Amino acid sequence: MLSTVSPAAYWTTVTLCIGSGVILAVVARRHPGRWREIAARVIGTILAAVAVSYVLERATSGSWSAKTDLPIALCDAAVFVAAAACWWHVPLLVELTWFWGLAGTLQGLLTPDLNVGFPHLEFWQYVLGHAGIICAALLLVVGMRITPRPGAVLRVFTVTLAYTAFVGIVDAATGSDYMFLREPPSEWTLLRVLGPWPWYIASAAAVALVLLVALDAPFWRGRRLQRSTARLTSDVP
């Protein structure tokens, strides 16, 4: 849900952020160099600043509640993961950034749950957090060629299920509804087309698996070539 203040400002900002990320990834792929590491760390620092500002704002608001203000929604976790991936390039973190960013965070940009407009702090937290994850994914995977490894789909799907279970435990302990595991959202989201609660949780998991496979497909040919090269090399006396 977009604020009625200025939806044009939202879409303009999103377009500029994602467009810049696409251009950065293309240039990074064609012109490798030390500058790519600096660019990745700048994005990682922005994401870390977004995460810290979110936590501090909630903690100092005077109305903090464990039911609504814990940074444990999947997009919140993705911000921390993407920031760490930009700084340290840990393969699993890069894989999570790629799959979570393009399978989940992108949906958050297209169907925003935002009640304030430009230039409110929450507006920047939402846009920079979501767009930053996608830009990080594009730079790391497309620009810097840190591609998902064989078995990435199963790894990421398993981590996602484990994290969802963790959030479910927090929901049960605090009476909250993070990730809409206890009841459906009041506003329209894509979950509405996946069936009633709790069946939409299983439907969402199935859709997520399909999206993960689709996002992994571009790397299949490269892996086959690597295996073929490795076999040919091993056969050389």
N, C-alpha and C positions, 0 to 999 in steps of 0.2 A: 504494500500500500504506500503510495507516494503522498507526501504532503502537498496540499493545494497551494502552498506558498509559491513555488516555482518549479514545476516538473521539468521545464525547459532547462533550468540550471543543472538539474540532476543529469539529464541525458547528455547535455553538452559536456559536463565534467567527465562522465563515464566514457564518452566517445574519445575525448582528448587523452584520457589515461590509457585506455586500451589501445588506441591508435599509436600512442608513443611506445607502448610495450611491444607492439608488433614490429614497428620500425626498428626498435632497439635490438630485437631478436634477429631480424634479417641482417642488420649491419654486423652484429656480433658473429653471426655464422660466416659471413663473407670476409670479415676483417678481424681475425683472431689477434689477441694480444693481451698484455697485462691489464689494459683498460677494462676488459670484461669483468675481471675480478673486482675492480673498483666499483663498476656499475652494479654488480650483484650485491656488494656489501652496502651500497647506498640504498638499494631497494630493501635489503634486510634490516637496515637501521630504521627506515621509514615504517616498516611493518612492526618492528619492536616498539617504536615510539607510539604507534597506534594502540598496540596492546597495553602498554604501560599507562597511557592516558585514559584508556577505557577503565582499567582497574582503579586508578586513582580517582577518577571522576565519580565512580560509583561509591568508593570507600569514603569520600569526603562529602557526599551529597546530603548526609544526615538521614537518608531514607533507605539505606542499604538493606537488602533482604536476600537471604540465601535462596529464596524461591524464584527470584527474578534476575539477580545481578552477578551470579557466578559466571566467569568466562569459560563455559564448558560446552556451549553449542559447537557443532562440528566446524562451522566457519571460524569461531573463536580459536579452536584448537589449530585449525589450518593456518591462522595468522602466525602463531608461535612456531609451527613446523616449517612454514615457508621462510620465516626470518632466519631460523637456524640453518636451513638448507642453503640459503644465500651466502651465509658466512662460512660454512664448513663442508658443504657438498657431500654430506653423508649419503650414500646411494639410496637407502630406505627413505630418508627424509625428502630427497629429490623426487622419488617415485610417489610418495604421498602428496607432495606439492602438485605434481602433474595431474594425478588422477583426482584428488579432492578438488583441486582448483577448477579443472575443466568439466568435471562431472557434477560438482555440487555448488561451488562458489559462483560459477557463471550463472546458474539459475537464480542465485540470490541477487545478482545484478539485474537480471531481466525481470524478476518479480520482486522488487524491493519491499522490505518491511521497514519503512522509514516514515516517521511522523513529523520531522522538522525539515526545513529547507536551508538553502545556502544563505549565509555562511556559518550556520550553527556548528559547534564542535562535533556534535553527533553526526551531522551530515558528512564532515570530513572523515570521521572515524569509519563510517559505513563505506563510503566510496573508496577511500584510500586502502582500507583493510581488504575489501573484496577485490578491487582492481589490482591492488599490489600483489595479491596471491597469484592472479592470472599472469601478470607481467613477470613475476618471479618464475613461474612454470615455463613460460615461453622462452625467457632468457636462458635458464638452466638447461632445458631439454633441447630446444630448437637452436638457440644461439650458441651455447657452449657444448652441445652434443653430449650431455650427460644423460644418455637415454636409459629408459627402464630396462632392467635385466630380465633374462628368462625367469618365468615364475612370478613376475611382478604383480600380475592380476590376482593370483591366489594370496600373495603376501598382503597386498593392500586391502583386499576384501576381508581377510582374517583380522587385520588390525582394525578395520572399520567396525566389524561385528563386535570385537572385544571392547572397543571404545564406546560403542552404543550400549553394550551391556553395563559398562561402568556408569554411563550417564543415567541408565535406567535405575541403577542402585541409588544414585544421588537423588533422582526424582522420588523414589520410594521413601528415602530417609527424610527429605525436606518438604515433601508435598508439592514439589514444583513440576513443571512440564517441559523441561528442556528437550529439544528435538521432537516435541509433540509425541512423546512415547506413551503418555497417560490419557491424553484426550486430543481431539483434532483442533487445529487452529481456528480462532474465531473469524479471521480474515481468509479470503480465498487464496489458496496456494495450489501447486500441482498435486499435493496430497489428496485434494478433493476428488481427483479423477481416478485415484487408485483404490477406491473402495472405502467402506466405513472402518472406524476404529474397532478392533486392533488389526484388522486384516490389511489395512494400508501399510503397516510396518513390513509385513512379508512382501507385499507388492513392491514397496520401495526398495527392499533388498534385492529383489529380482531385477528391477529396472537398473539399479546401481551396478549389478554384475554385468548386465548387457552393455552399459556405458563404459565400464572398465575395459571390457574386451574390445569395444570399438576404439577406445583411445590407445589401446596397446597394438592394434592392427598395423599402424604405419611402421612399426619397428620389426615386423615379422621377416620381411625380406632381408633387412640388414643382418638379422641374427642367422638366417639361413646362409648368407654369404660368408659370415664369420665362421660358421661350422664347416662349410665347404673348404674354406681357406685353411682352417686348422687341420682338416683331414689330409689335404694335399701336402701340407707342410710335414705332417707326421709320416707320410708315405715316402718322402724324399730320403734316400739312404745317406 
